[in-house]
Amino acid sequence: MMNLIVLGSITEDLIRIPNENDKHFIGGVPVYAASTAKALGESIGVVSKVGTDFHLKNLKIINSLDADLNGFKIIGSTSMKFENKYDLKGRRTQRVLSVSEKISFRDIPEIYYDVHCIHLGPVFNEIDPELINEVRNTFDFVSLDGQGFTRSLDEKTRKVILEPWLNYEEYLPKLDVLKVDDSELKGITATNRLKDAIELALKSGVKLLVVTKAHKGAIIFHEKKRYDIPAIPANVIDETGAGDTFITAFLLEYLKTKDCYYSGLVAAAAASFKISNSGPIPNYTREDILNKLKAFLPDFEEK
């Protein structure tokens, strides 16, 4: 039985890392979510669109991740494609190469309506904020990755730039979970200090706030409590998809345990495996995650 639906663009990404050959990978929130779910022994439903330019080898990868694809469509001529260029410190510059068709509420199959949780994972304006209101009326638990509402395009360079999310206060109270990284949260709230951005997000009424901080771990806020999640040591190869892996693992665990700290630890361990490997194919299992946490935190106990 599925507990999670993930909606957003599946992408084809060009990855450029210093001193390495360029790599081409399938990406996007639904792909890394499906990969994470498979590693954890779970399955998700996917709502996404790609164009007729989407590569056959990537369709095969999607099918290999054991997700339910009733909401997956090939429509239009172009897919969402990015160039992700990293510097020696892991900082990313992103360019938009092409975009896919927008995703709306009517693209969600009715057979998904009974699933408990939906996670909205836009990457570049492929959904409208109004979709939050529509899914709120259908699903019991609504989660959002805010990145897609902070991104705009420099028309000359095709580079992705961050801009404030206008009227975010209207939509955040409708969410059970908001996941952002630290720079995205500052972009959404148009503030320069993370502390101020967190305060604004919490005051807006979001119930559970997940802020990822790359090598510094993550912070989770829920019911006036703060949970500091450490980064789990890893040999970093490719950080693409780390945030998507984190939030998927967090949601799948939280839906079962309602324990923010425990779910955050599982999510951090899953993300550590993801960044140790290139591409979306999982190279770890739930048992690997638990063993890594037990080695890192001797008092850790499985729930």
ROFI-549037 format. One record per residue (C-alpha): residue number from 0; residue in one letter; x, y, z. Coordinates in Angstrom, 3 decimals. Example, Ala and Ser with C-alpha at 12.3 -4.5 7.8 and 13.67 -1.06 7.14 Angstrom:
ROFI-549037
<atom nr="0" rest="A" x="12.300" y="-4.500" z="7.800"/>
<atom nr="1" rest="S" x="13.670" y="-1.060" z="7.140"/>
end
This chain:
ROFI-549037
<atom nr="0" rest="M" x="0.000" y="0.000" z="0.000"/>
<atom nr="1" rest="M" x="1.312" y="3.439" z="-0.950"/>
<atom nr="2" rest="N" x="1.577" y="6.144" z="1.703"/>
<atom nr="3" rest="L" x="3.084" y="8.843" z="-0.508"/>
<atom nr="4" rest="I" x="2.459" y="10.536" z="-3.860"/>
<atom nr="5" rest="V" x="5.192" y="12.755" z="-5.323"/>
<atom nr="6" rest="L" x="4.344" y="15.416" z="-7.907"/>
<atom nr="7" rest="G" x="6.888" y="17.370" z="-9.932"/>
<atom nr="8" rest="S" x="9.028" y="17.344" z="-13.059"/>
<atom nr="9" rest="I" x="11.298" y="14.461" z="-13.918"/>
<atom nr="10" rest="T" x="14.414" y="16.033" z="-15.388"/>
<atom nr="11" rest="E" x="17.387" y="15.196" z="-17.541"/>
<atom nr="12" rest="D" x="20.448" y="16.750" z="-15.926"/>
<atom nr="13" rest="L" x="23.904" y="17.558" z="-17.221"/>
<atom nr="14" rest="I" x="26.259" y="17.325" z="-14.218"/>
<atom nr="15" rest="R" x="29.580" y="19.161" z="-14.333"/>
<atom nr="16" rest="I" x="32.039" y="18.573" z="-11.490"/>
<atom nr="17" rest="P" x="35.627" y="19.929" z="-11.363"/>
<atom nr="18" rest="N" x="38.293" y="17.530" z="-12.651"/>
<atom nr="19" rest="E" x="35.706" y="15.022" z="-13.883"/>
<atom nr="20" rest="N" x="34.058" y="14.213" z="-17.184"/>
<atom nr="21" rest="D" x="30.570" y="15.579" z="-17.743"/>
<atom nr="22" rest="K" x="27.772" y="13.205" z="-16.758"/>
<atom nr="23" rest="H" x="24.164" y="12.918" z="-17.909"/>
<atom nr="24" rest="F" x="21.602" y="11.702" z="-15.379"/>
<atom nr="25" rest="I" x="17.884" y="11.487" z="-14.979"/>
<atom nr="26" rest="G" x="16.776" y="13.585" z="-12.003"/>
<atom nr="27" rest="G" x="13.974" y="15.546" z="-10.432"/>
<atom nr="28" rest="V" x="12.144" y="15.107" z="-7.158"/>
<atom nr="29" rest="P" x="9.976" y="12.127" z="-8.252"/>
<atom nr="30" rest="V" x="12.998" y="10.130" z="-9.413"/>
<atom nr="31" rest="Y" x="15.058" y="10.595" z="-6.255"/>
<atom nr="32" rest="A" x="11.931" y="10.046" z="-4.166"/>
<atom nr="33" rest="A" x="11.210" y="6.752" z="-5.937"/>
<atom nr="34" rest="S" x="14.845" y="5.724" z="-5.546"/>
<atom nr="35" rest="T" x="14.788" y="6.474" z="-1.823"/>
<atom nr="36" rest="A" x="11.485" y="4.686" z="-1.330"/>
<atom nr="37" rest="K" x="12.827" y="1.611" z="-3.098"/>
<atom nr="38" rest="A" x="15.909" y="1.577" z="-0.863"/>
<atom nr="39" rest="L" x="13.637" y="1.765" z="2.188"/>
<atom nr="40" rest="G" x="11.440" y="-1.056" z="0.913"/>
<atom nr="41" rest="E" x="8.522" y="1.266" z="0.114"/>
<atom nr="42" rest="S" x="6.716" y="2.389" z="-3.043"/>
<atom nr="43" rest="I" x="5.380" y="5.770" z="-4.105"/>
<atom nr="44" rest="G" x="3.063" y="7.110" z="-6.783"/>
<atom nr="45" rest="V" x="4.462" y="9.571" z="-9.320"/>
<atom nr="46" rest="V" x="2.715" y="12.497" z="-11.033"/>
<atom nr="47" rest="S" x="4.989" y="13.981" z="-13.689"/>
<atom nr="48" rest="K" x="5.335" y="14.956" z="-17.347"/>
<atom nr="49" rest="V" x="8.193" y="14.585" z="-19.810"/>
<atom nr="50" rest="G" x="8.375" y="15.475" z="-23.500"/>
<atom nr="51" rest="T" x="8.918" y="13.346" z="-26.571"/>
<atom nr="52" rest="D" x="12.630" y="14.279" z="-26.415"/>
<atom nr="53" rest="F" x="13.023" y="12.212" z="-23.225"/>
<atom nr="54" rest="H" x="15.623" y="9.461" z="-23.637"/>
<atom nr="55" rest="L" x="14.561" y="5.805" z="-23.747"/>
<atom nr="56" rest="K" x="17.318" y="4.770" z="-21.331"/>
<atom nr="57" rest="N" x="15.844" y="7.131" z="-18.741"/>
<atom nr="58" rest="L" x="12.369" y="5.670" z="-19.215"/>
<atom nr="59" rest="K" x="13.908" y="2.299" z="-18.396"/>
<atom nr="60" rest="I" x="15.425" y="3.751" z="-15.220"/>
<atom nr="61" rest="I" x="12.043" y="5.120" z="-14.142"/>
<atom nr="62" rest="N" x="10.478" y="1.701" z="-14.621"/>
<atom nr="63" rest="S" x="13.264" y="0.074" z="-12.595"/>
<atom nr="64" rest="L" x="12.479" y="2.135" z="-9.471"/>
<atom nr="65" rest="D" x="9.249" y="0.227" z="-8.716"/>
<atom nr="66" rest="A" x="7.069" y="3.337" z="-8.394"/>
<atom nr="67" rest="D" x="3.427" y="3.475" z="-9.440"/>
<atom nr="68" rest="L" x="3.391" y="5.417" z="-12.722"/>
<atom nr="69" rest="N" x="-0.315" y="5.991" z="-13.288"/>
<atom nr="70" rest="G" x="0.363" y="9.730" z="-13.045"/>
<atom nr="71" rest="F" x="3.341" y="9.737" z="-15.437"/>
<atom nr="72" rest="K" x="2.767" y="11.201" z="-18.924"/>
<atom nr="73" rest="I" x="4.790" y="11.744" z="-22.083"/>
<atom nr="74" rest="I" x="3.302" y="14.912" z="-23.555"/>
<atom nr="75" rest="G" x="4.648" y="17.923" z="-25.440"/>
<atom nr="76" rest="S" x="7.948" y="18.186" z="-27.289"/>
<atom nr="77" rest="T" x="10.393" y="19.109" z="-24.512"/>
<atom nr="78" rest="S" x="11.338" y="17.831" z="-21.079"/>
<atom nr="79" rest="M" x="12.698" y="19.740" z="-18.092"/>
<atom nr="80" rest="K" x="16.473" y="19.831" z="-18.569"/>
<atom nr="81" rest="F" x="19.133" y="21.464" z="-16.401"/>
<atom nr="82" rest="E" x="22.870" y="21.975" z="-16.395"/>
<atom nr="83" rest="N" x="24.179" y="21.633" z="-12.820"/>
<atom nr="84" rest="K" x="27.723" y="22.954" z="-12.482"/>
<atom nr="85" rest="Y" x="29.501" y="22.513" z="-9.140"/>
<atom nr="86" rest="D" x="32.608" y="24.268" z="-7.851"/>
<atom nr="87" rest="L" x="35.257" y="22.747" z="-5.602"/>
<atom nr="88" rest="K" x="33.202" y="23.624" z="-2.514"/>
<atom nr="89" rest="G" x="30.106" y="21.863" z="-3.822"/>
<atom nr="90" rest="R" x="28.273" y="25.085" z="-4.668"/>
<atom nr="91" rest="R" x="25.967" y="24.755" z="-7.655"/>
<atom nr="92" rest="T" x="25.282" y="27.037" z="-10.601"/>
<atom nr="93" rest="Q" x="22.198" y="25.903" z="-12.492"/>
<atom nr="94" rest="R" x="21.091" y="26.676" z="-16.046"/>
<atom nr="95" rest="V" x="17.747" y="25.833" z="-17.652"/>
<atom nr="96" rest="L" x="18.163" y="24.084" z="-20.998"/>
<atom nr="97" rest="S" x="14.454" y="23.405" z="-21.650"/>
<atom nr="98" rest="V" x="11.156" y="23.107" z="-19.766"/>
<atom nr="99" rest="S" x="8.296" y="20.599" z="-19.719"/>
<atom nr="100" rest="E" x="4.554" y="21.191" z="-19.695"/>
<atom nr="101" rest="K" x="2.953" y="22.414" z="-16.487"/>
<atom nr="102" rest="I" x="1.355" y="19.970" z="-14.042"/>
<atom nr="103" rest="S" x="-2.119" y="20.648" z="-12.664"/>
<atom nr="104" rest="F" x="-4.539" y="18.997" z="-10.249"/>
<atom nr="105" rest="R" x="-6.327" y="17.211" z="-13.083"/>
<atom nr="106" rest="D" x="-3.098" y="15.327" z="-13.807"/>
<atom nr="107" rest="I" x="-3.415" y="13.488" z="-10.479"/>
<atom nr="108" rest="P" x="-5.183" y="10.143" z="-11.094"/>
<atom nr="109" rest="E" x="-8.294" y="9.611" z="-8.988"/>
<atom nr="110" rest="I" x="-6.866" y="6.311" z="-7.744"/>
<atom nr="111" rest="Y" x="-4.279" y="8.398" z="-5.855"/>
<atom nr="112" rest="Y" x="-6.883" y="10.387" z="-3.918"/>
<atom nr="113" rest="D" x="-7.004" y="7.810" z="-1.114"/>
<atom nr="114" rest="V" x="-3.240" y="7.957" z="-0.489"/>
<atom nr="115" rest="H" x="-2.490" y="9.663" z="2.836"/>
<atom nr="116" rest="C" x="0.285" y="12.086" z="1.825"/>
<atom nr="117" rest="I" x="1.241" y="14.080" z="-1.248"/>
<atom nr="118" rest="H" x="4.616" y="15.796" z="-1.630"/>
<atom nr="119" rest="L" x="4.810" y="18.634" z="-4.144"/>
<atom nr="120" rest="G" x="8.287" y="18.892" z="-5.631"/>
<atom nr="121" rest="P" x="8.380" y="21.611" z="-8.294"/>
<atom nr="122" rest="V" x="11.814" y="22.432" z="-9.669"/>
<atom nr="123" rest="F" x="11.051" y="25.353" z="-11.970"/>
<atom nr="124" rest="N" x="7.545" y="26.821" z="-12.035"/>
<atom nr="125" rest="E" x="5.875" y="23.694" z="-13.424"/>
<atom nr="126" rest="I" x="3.078" y="23.989" z="-10.877"/>
<atom nr="127" rest="D" x="1.070" y="27.004" z="-9.760"/>
<atom nr="128" rest="P" x="0.783" y="27.824" z="-6.030"/>
<atom nr="129" rest="E" x="-2.988" y="27.379" z="-6.296"/>
<atom nr="130" rest="L" x="-2.339" y="23.638" z="-6.563"/>
<atom nr="131" rest="I" x="-1.553" y="23.727" z="-2.839"/>
<atom nr="132" rest="N" x="-5.155" y="24.691" z="-2.114"/>
<atom nr="133" rest="E" x="-6.477" y="21.978" z="-4.424"/>
<atom nr="134" rest="V" x="-4.459" y="19.135" z="-2.915"/>
<atom nr="135" rest="R" x="-5.228" y="20.422" z="0.600"/>
<atom nr="136" rest="N" x="-8.881" y="19.663" z="-0.094"/>
<atom nr="137" rest="T" x="-8.083" y="16.115" z="-1.244"/>
<atom nr="138" rest="F" x="-5.149" y="14.730" z="0.746"/>
<atom nr="139" rest="D" x="-4.827" y="14.342" z="4.518"/>
<atom nr="140" rest="F" x="-1.154" y="15.345" z="4.634"/>
<atom nr="141" rest="V" x="0.477" y="17.881" z="2.299"/>
<atom nr="142" rest="S" x="4.222" y="18.465" z="1.966"/>
<atom nr="143" rest="L" x="6.026" y="20.965" z="-0.258"/>
<atom nr="144" rest="D" x="9.593" y="21.435" z="-1.418"/>
<atom nr="145" rest="G" x="9.725" y="25.201" z="-1.773"/>
<atom nr="146" rest="Q" x="12.571" y="25.321" z="-4.282"/>
<atom nr="147" rest="G" x="10.368" y="25.586" z="-7.380"/>
<atom nr="148" rest="F" x="8.662" y="28.733" z="-6.113"/>
<atom nr="149" rest="T" x="11.941" y="30.576" z="-5.497"/>
<atom nr="150" rest="R" x="13.471" y="30.094" z="-8.929"/>
<atom nr="151" rest="S" x="13.449" y="32.528" z="-11.810"/>
<atom nr="152" rest="L" x="15.465" y="32.777" z="-14.996"/>
<atom nr="153" rest="D" x="18.152" y="35.175" z="-16.153"/>
<atom nr="154" rest="E" x="17.097" y="35.369" z="-19.803"/>
<atom nr="155" rest="K" x="20.596" y="36.249" z="-21.046"/>
<atom nr="156" rest="T" x="22.544" y="33.463" z="-19.341"/>
<atom nr="157" rest="R" x="19.681" y="30.981" z="-18.771"/>
<atom nr="158" rest="K" x="20.955" y="30.739" z="-15.193"/>
<atom nr="159" rest="V" x="18.545" y="30.008" z="-12.367"/>
<atom nr="160" rest="I" x="18.306" y="32.894" z="-9.898"/>
<atom nr="161" rest="L" x="16.488" y="33.072" z="-6.582"/>
<atom nr="162" rest="E" x="13.594" y="35.463" z="-6.083"/>
<atom nr="163" rest="P" x="11.113" y="35.939" z="-3.219"/>
<atom nr="164" rest="W" x="7.911" y="33.899" z="-3.294"/>
<atom nr="165" rest="L" x="5.240" y="36.576" z="-3.322"/>
<atom nr="166" rest="N" x="2.263" y="35.848" z="-1.058"/>
<atom nr="167" rest="Y" x="3.963" y="32.851" z="0.573"/>
<atom nr="168" rest="E" x="2.040" y="33.697" z="3.759"/>
<atom nr="169" rest="E" x="-1.160" y="32.722" z="1.937"/>
<atom nr="170" rest="Y" x="0.023" y="29.202" z="1.182"/>
<atom nr="171" rest="L" x="2.333" y="28.046" z="3.992"/>
<atom nr="172" rest="P" x="-0.530" y="27.634" z="6.522"/>
<atom nr="173" rest="K" x="-2.047" y="25.040" z="4.154"/>
<atom nr="174" rest="L" x="1.033" y="22.822" z="4.484"/>
<atom nr="175" rest="D" x="1.796" y="20.077" z="6.956"/>
<atom nr="176" rest="V" x="5.483" y="20.122" z="5.932"/>
<atom nr="177" rest="L" x="7.656" y="22.711" z="4.188"/>
<atom nr="178" rest="K" x="11.090" y="21.531" z="3.100"/>
<atom nr="179" rest="V" x="13.690" y="24.082" z="1.976"/>
<atom nr="180" rest="D" x="17.416" y="24.561" z="2.152"/>
<atom nr="181" rest="D" x="18.777" y="27.569" z="4.006"/>
<atom nr="182" rest="S" x="19.287" y="29.747" z="0.916"/>
<atom nr="183" rest="E" x="15.830" y="28.901" z="-0.451"/>
<atom nr="184" rest="L" x="14.144" y="29.867" z="2.805"/>
<atom nr="185" rest="K" x="15.926" y="33.208" z="2.811"/>
<atom nr="186" rest="G" x="14.855" y="33.640" z="-0.807"/>
<atom nr="187" rest="I" x="11.217" y="32.790" z="-0.125"/>
<atom nr="188" rest="T" x="10.969" y="35.248" z="2.756"/>
<atom nr="189" rest="A" x="13.210" y="37.930" z="1.188"/>
<atom nr="190" rest="T" x="15.496" y="38.040" z="4.230"/>
<atom nr="191" rest="N" x="19.267" y="37.835" z="4.583"/>
<atom nr="192" rest="R" x="19.472" y="36.040" z="7.941"/>
<atom nr="193" rest="L" x="18.420" y="32.420" z="8.326"/>
<atom nr="194" rest="K" x="17.131" y="33.061" z="11.839"/>
<atom nr="195" rest="D" x="14.756" y="35.746" z="10.552"/>
<atom nr="196" rest="A" x="13.636" y="33.559" z="7.655"/>
<atom nr="197" rest="I" x="12.817" y="30.688" z="10.017"/>
<atom nr="198" rest="E" x="10.810" y="32.992" z="12.285"/>
<atom nr="199" rest="L" x="8.802" y="34.331" z="9.353"/>
<atom nr="200" rest="A" x="8.052" y="30.847" z="8.028"/>
<atom nr="201" rest="L" x="6.935" y="29.575" z="11.424"/>
<atom nr="202" rest="K" x="4.810" y="32.672" z="12.072"/>
<atom nr="203" rest="S" x="3.054" y="32.096" z="8.760"/>
<atom nr="204" rest="G" x="1.546" y="28.912" z="10.171"/>
<atom nr="205" rest="V" x="3.448" y="26.050" z="8.538"/>
<atom nr="206" rest="K" x="3.124" y="23.064" z="10.866"/>
<atom nr="207" rest="L" x="6.484" y="21.377" z="10.341"/>
<atom nr="208" rest="L" x="9.535" y="23.080" z="8.848"/>
<atom nr="209" rest="V" x="12.529" y="21.140" z="7.508"/>
<atom nr="210" rest="V" x="15.609" y="23.230" z="6.678"/>
<atom nr="211" rest="T" x="18.503" y="21.346" z="5.107"/>
<atom nr="212" rest="K" x="22.000" y="22.830" z="5.404"/>
<atom nr="213" rest="A" x="24.147" y="20.588" z="3.177"/>
<atom nr="214" rest="H" x="27.297" y="19.520" z="5.061"/>
<atom nr="215" rest="K" x="25.936" y="21.030" z="8.284"/>
<atom nr="216" rest="G" x="22.957" y="18.673" z="8.508"/>
<atom nr="217" rest="A" x="19.401" y="19.904" z="8.948"/>
<atom nr="218" rest="I" x="17.094" y="21.659" z="11.398"/>
<atom nr="219" rest="I" x="13.503" y="20.581" z="11.969"/>
<atom nr="220" rest="F" x="10.893" y="22.702" z="13.718"/>
<atom nr="221" rest="H" x="7.600" y="21.293" z="14.972"/>
<atom nr="222" rest="E" x="5.210" y="22.338" z="17.740"/>
<atom nr="223" rest="K" x="7.650" y="24.944" z="19.106"/>
<atom nr="224" rest="K" x="10.465" y="22.393" z="19.318"/>
<atom nr="225" rest="R" x="13.739" y="22.419" z="17.410"/>
<atom nr="226" rest="Y" x="15.541" y="19.252" z="16.328"/>
<atom nr="227" rest="D" x="19.141" y="19.501" z="15.132"/>
<atom nr="228" rest="I" x="19.958" y="16.679" z="12.734"/>
<atom nr="229" rest="P" x="23.672" y="16.012" z="12.213"/>
<atom nr="230" rest="A" x="25.174" y="15.363" z="8.804"/>
<atom nr="231" rest="I" x="26.275" y="11.739" z="8.554"/>
<atom nr="232" rest="P" x="29.885" y="11.368" z="7.300"/>
<atom nr="233" rest="A" x="30.173" y="10.371" z="3.654"/>
<atom nr="234" rest="N" x="32.627" y="10.267" z="0.780"/>
<atom nr="235" rest="V" x="31.049" y="12.943" z="-1.400"/>
<atom nr="236" rest="I" x="30.826" y="12.088" z="-5.102"/>
<atom nr="237" rest="D" x="27.636" y="13.780" z="-6.319"/>
<atom nr="238" rest="E" x="25.322" y="15.900" z="-4.167"/>
<atom nr="239" rest="T" x="22.519" y="16.101" z="-6.734"/>
<atom nr="240" rest="G" x="19.308" y="14.733" z="-5.245"/>
<atom nr="241" rest="A" x="20.491" y="14.835" z="-1.636"/>
<atom nr="242" rest="G" x="17.661" y="17.112" z="-0.512"/>
<atom nr="243" rest="D" x="15.052" y="15.036" z="-2.333"/>
<atom nr="244" rest="T" x="16.427" y="11.899" z="-0.731"/>
<atom nr="245" rest="F" x="16.358" y="13.543" z="2.694"/>
<atom nr="246" rest="I" x="12.748" y="14.708" z="2.547"/>
<atom nr="247" rest="T" x="11.452" y="11.450" z="1.078"/>
<atom nr="248" rest="A" x="13.096" y="9.356" z="3.779"/>
<atom nr="249" rest="F" x="11.902" y="11.826" z="6.395"/>
<atom nr="250" rest="L" x="8.294" y="11.709" z="5.221"/>
<atom nr="251" rest="L" x="8.165" y="7.924" z="4.934"/>
<atom nr="252" rest="E" x="9.528" y="7.529" z="8.469"/>
<atom nr="253" rest="Y" x="7.532" y="10.384" z="9.980"/>
<atom nr="254" rest="L" x="4.252" y="9.075" z="8.591"/>
<atom nr="255" rest="K" x="4.910" y="5.862" z="10.529"/>
<atom nr="256" rest="T" x="6.559" y="7.115" z="13.729"/>
<atom nr="257" rest="K" x="5.534" y="10.790" z="14.153"/>
<atom nr="258" rest="D" x="9.054" y="11.239" z="15.560"/>
<atom nr="259" rest="C" x="10.858" y="14.234" z="14.037"/>
<atom nr="260" rest="Y" x="14.314" y="13.448" z="15.383"/>
<atom nr="261" rest="Y" x="14.268" y="9.756" z="14.502"/>
<atom nr="262" rest="S" x="12.905" y="10.472" z="11.033"/>
<atom nr="263" rest="G" x="15.541" y="13.159" z="10.539"/>
<atom nr="264" rest="L" x="18.332" y="10.747" z="11.421"/>
<atom nr="265" rest="V" x="17.073" y="8.151" z="8.951"/>
<atom nr="266" rest="A" x="16.812" y="10.899" z="6.333"/>
<atom nr="267" rest="A" x="20.367" y="12.105" z="7.008"/>
<atom nr="268" rest="A" x="21.736" y="8.583" z="6.666"/>
<atom nr="269" rest="A" x="19.844" y="8.037" z="3.411"/>
<atom nr="270" rest="A" x="21.215" y="11.328" z="2.061"/>
<atom nr="271" rest="S" x="24.750" y="10.292" z="3.031"/>
<atom nr="272" rest="F" x="24.418" y="7.196" z="0.854"/>
<atom nr="273" rest="K" x="23.000" y="9.254" z="-2.014"/>
<atom nr="274" rest="I" x="25.905" y="11.713" z="-2.111"/>
<atom nr="275" rest="S" x="28.354" y="8.792" z="-2.073"/>
<atom nr="276" rest="N" x="27.017" y="7.680" z="-5.450"/>
<atom nr="277" rest="S" x="26.304" y="9.303" z="-8.823"/>
<atom nr="278" rest="G" x="22.850" y="9.079" z="-10.322"/>
<atom nr="279" rest="P" x="19.503" y="7.965" z="-8.933"/>
<atom nr="280" rest="I" x="19.908" y="4.192" z="-8.685"/>
<atom nr="281" rest="P" x="20.018" y="3.328" z="-4.953"/>
<atom nr="282" rest="N" x="23.160" y="1.570" z="-3.762"/>
<atom nr="283" rest="Y" x="21.909" y="0.928" z="-0.226"/>
<atom nr="284" rest="T" x="19.075" y="-0.661" z="1.721"/>
<atom nr="285" rest="R" x="17.126" y="0.131" z="4.850"/>
<atom nr="286" rest="E" x="19.408" y="-2.230" z="6.747"/>
<atom nr="287" rest="D" x="22.448" y="-0.274" z="5.539"/>
<atom nr="288" rest="I" x="20.879" y="2.943" z="6.841"/>
<atom nr="289" rest="L" x="20.174" y="1.465" z="10.259"/>
<atom nr="290" rest="N" x="23.659" y="-0.049" z="10.534"/>
<atom nr="291" rest="K" x="25.252" y="3.276" z="9.616"/>
<atom nr="292" rest="L" x="23.213" y="5.089" z="12.254"/>
<atom nr="293" rest="K" x="24.118" y="2.523" z="14.901"/>
<atom nr="294" rest="A" x="27.797" y="3.001" z="14.071"/>
<atom nr="295" rest="F" x="27.502" y="6.799" z="14.096"/>
<atom nr="296" rest="L" x="25.231" y="7.001" z="17.161"/>
<atom nr="297" rest="P" x="25.796" y="4.067" z="19.545"/>
<atom nr="298" rest="D" x="22.521" y="4.791" z="21.384"/>
<atom nr="299" rest="F" x="20.421" y="4.695" z="18.206"/>
<atom nr="300" rest="E" x="17.549" y="2.209" z="18.261"/>
<atom nr="301" rest="E" x="15.304" y="1.228" z="15.375"/>
<atom nr="302" rest="K" x="11.608" y="2.020" z="15.640"/>
end
